[in-house]
Amino acid sequence: MKKISFQNDVLPLKNMLYRLALRITLNSAEAEDIVQDTLIKVWNNRDNWEKIDSIEAYCLTITRNLSLDRNKKMDNQHQSIEEKQIDKPDQSSNPFEDMNRKDLINLIKRLIDELPEKQRSCIQLRDFEGKSYKEIAIVLDITEEQVKINIFRARQAIKKKYQGFDNYGL
């Protein structure tokens, strides 16, 4: 079993944990608090690290559970993800293309935000974090088949809603 180091193994996960918490809570401040709480829980459980198969899956599971608990406390009053600046604009694009790209990104974010929580989490972990079906199944405590079904249904829902917008405009 590999010796786990908080600084080398856990802290580098904080951005991934934040993105997962943000995708579930749709609130930047809540997501930051959840990541902090996750790191504290992981640190406080440091005596049991050698029993953990995957520290990454362990951290993601804690983050997901804390996020769901916060959502229950807030009575699921979701807000939209706040606008983020696109750090690396395409050098060959013009302002019209930039605006279209930002609108498309915002539309996709909005469509993802409207998905049920389990589908949203599966999409976040698979498409944004690059996790395997097996890793997602461990984090969400469901079977790999359920992960595949949730991802398929989420993508179909996004595709259908997107085509509706594309046909009728924003």
QUILINGI-V153484 format. One record per backbone hydrogen bond with DSSP energy under -1.0 kcal/mol. CO is the residue of the C=O (numbers start at 0). NH is the residue of the N-H. Records with the same first field share a line. If there is no record, write none. Layout:
BEGIN
CO=NH, NH
END
This chain:
BEGIN
4=8
5=10
9=12
10=13
12=16
13=17
14=18
15=19
16=20
17=21
18=22
19=23
20=24
21=25
26=30
27=31
28=32
29=33
30=34
31=35
32=36
33=37
34=38
35=39
36=40
37=41
38=42
39=43
40=44
42=45
44=47
45=48
47=50
48=51
53=57
54=58
55=59
56=60
57=61
58=62
59=63
60=64
61=65
62=66
63=67
64=68
65=69
66=70
67=71
68=72
69=73
70=75
71=74
73=76
75=77
89=92
93=97
94=98
95=99
96=100
97=101
98=102
99=103
100=104
101=105
102=106
103=107
104=108
105=109
106=110
107=111
108=112
109=113
111=114
115=119
116=120
117=121
118=122
119=123
120=124
121=125
122=126
123=127, 128
124=130
131=135
132=136
133=137
134=138
135=139
136=141
142=146
143=147
144=148
145=149
146=150
147=151
148=152
149=153
150=154
151=155
152=156
153=157
154=158
155=159
156=160
157=161
158=162
159=163
160=164
161=165
162=166
163=167
164=168
END
